[in-house]
Amino acid sequence: MRKLTLVAMATLTIALGAHPALAEETVCRGTIGARTVDNLRVPQGASCTLNGTKVKGTVKIEQNARLTANGVRVIGNVQGENAASVIVRSNSTVGGSVQVVQGKAATVSRSTITGDILFDEQTSALSAANNIVGGNVQAFKNTGGLTISNNTIDGNLQCKENNPPPTGGGNIVHGNKEDQCSSL
């Protein structure tokens, strides 16, 4: 019995002492070039330019922050909430989704997005052009104008309650073109 208790205590000690490796977060103010980081955060009100950067996790753009990503490789998502501007372009690759909500402007162009592109409740100009999208392109309740053109979309193209309605065309959609985007 004593041996069993010692084994149990040793197992518990190892289990409690073993901490998973935590991914580091890089805070971006300014420019980051061709290097690899874990997760990346653009803090409130800051501007960040990424040129050829590889992000092994997720990119988060905070309130009134600006991101310009040129030729980047992001393994996870690009997420902007209340961001002033989110730009992903120039042969960038995003392994997850680009999700931009309740902010201002956003552009996704000439890039490959494995997941979805989501523009939700944005107030300034939006554009999704010349992309390859593995999931859906979705635009809901945007008020600053929206252009969706020349994308290849494996999922659906879904647009609702945008004012003005989206413009564009030349999209190849393997799923359905729905609501305001039915003619794009």
Salt bridges, closest charged atoms under 4 A:
GLU25 OE1 - ARG41 NE 2.93
ASP38 OD1 - LYS56 NZ 3.35
GLU62 OE1 - ARG41 NH1 3.39
ASP154 OD1 - HIS174 NE2 3.97
ASP179 OD2 - LYS160 NZ 3.83
